[in-house]
């Protein structure tokens, strides 16, 4: 069992991720925005971070950059459904900034769990 921080502004996606990860027997800490996610990471000992890319305020790219700068050992999965330029562009930027894995929304549960298992 691992402690996983999920940073996601969409309530339905956040709940779905929580259900999937808890069904796989992981402990999940939820953050509704990037700023809350960074604060949670500083307070909580976690094994893995899953972050959305496009969020109001502090976006996922900034989260990845800050976490990797201050904690290079942190494992990060970046997720995105797109935006004005599509998810591939955002996820490529996430990889360049240090994300260990990227997933395009919507993704199958098995794909998420495989990425989680690979990084733990």
C-alpha positions in Angstrom: 0.0 0.0 0.0 1.2 3.5 -0.9 0.2 7.0 -0.1 -0.8 8.8 -3.2 -1.5 12.5 -3.6 -4.1 13.3 -6.3 -4.2 16.9 -7.5 -7.3 17.3 -9.7 -9.7 20.3 -10.0 -12.6 18.2 -11.6 -14.6 16.7 -8.8 -15.8 13.7 -10.8 -12.3 12.8 -12.0 -10.9 13.3 -8.5 -13.6 10.9 -7.1 -13.0 8.3 -9.9 -9.2 8.4 -9.2 -9.8 8.0 -5.5 -12.1 5.0 -6.0 -9.7 3.3 -8.4 -6.6 3.8 -6.2 -8.4 2.8 -3.0 -9.8 -0.3 -4.7 -6.1 -1.2 -5.3 -5.5 -0.7 -1.6 -3.7 2.6 -1.8 -4.2 5.5 0.7 -5.3 8.6 -1.2 -4.9 12.2 -0.3 -6.9 14.6 -2.4 -6.2 18.2 -3.4 -8.7 20.3 -5.4 -6.2 22.7 -6.9 -2.5 23.1 -7.5 -1.9 25.4 -4.5 -3.6 22.9 -2.2 -1.6 20.1 -3.8 1.7 21.8 -3.1 0.7 22.4 0.5 -0.4 18.8 0.9 2.9 17.5 -0.4 4.8 19.7 2.1 2.7 18.4 5.0 2.2 14.7 4.0 4.7 12.0 3.3 3.6 10.5 0.0 5.0 7.9 -2.3 3.5 9.2 -5.6 1.8 12.3 -7.0 -0.8 12.3 -9.7 -1.6 15.7 -11.1 -3.8 17.2 -13.7 -2.1 19.6 -16.0 -4.8 22.3 -16.8 -6.2 23.8 -13.5 -7.0 27.3 -12.4 -4.3 29.1 -10.5 -1.2 26.8 -10.1 -1.2 24.5 -13.1 0.3 21.0 -13.3 3.4 22.0 -15.2 4.3 24.4 -12.3 3.6 21.7 -9.8 5.9 19.3 -11.6 8.7 21.9 -11.9 8.5 22.9 -8.2 8.3 19.4 -6.8 11.1 18.1 -9.0 13.3 21.2 -8.2 12.8 20.8 -4.4 12.3 17.0 -4.2 14.0 15.3 -7.3 13.2 11.9 -6.0 9.4 12.5 -6.2 7.5 10.2 -8.6 4.9 12.0 -10.7 2.1 10.9 -13.1 0.7 13.8 -15.2 -2.8 13.5 -16.6 -4.6 15.7 -19.1 -7.6 15.7 -21.3 -6.4 18.5 -23.5 -7.3 22.1 -23.9 -6.8 24.6 -26.7 -3.8 22.6 -28.2 -4.7 19.0 -27.1 -3.3 16.8 -24.5 -0.2 15.6 -26.4 1.4 19.1 -26.2 0.7 19.5 -22.5 1.8 16.0 -21.7 5.0 16.4 -23.7 5.8 19.5 -21.6 5.0 17.6 -18.4 7.6 14.9 -19.5 10.2 17.6 -20.2 9.6 19.1 -16.7 10.1 15.8 -15.0 6.9 13.8 -15.0 7.7 10.1 -14.8 4.6 9.0 -16.7 1.8 10.7 -18.6 -1.8 9.6 -19.3 -4.4 11.1 -21.7 -7.9 11.4 -20.2 -10.0 9.3 -20.4 -7.8 6.4 -19.6 -8.6 2.8 -18.5 -8.2 1.9 -14.9 -5.7 -0.8 -15.9 -3.5 1.8 -17.5 -3.5 4.0 -14.4 -2.8 1.1 -12.1 0.1 -0.1 -14.3 1.7 3.3 -14.2 1.3 3.5 -10.5 2.8 0.0 -10.0 5.7 0.8 -12.3 6.6 3.9 -10.3 6.2 2.3 -6.8 
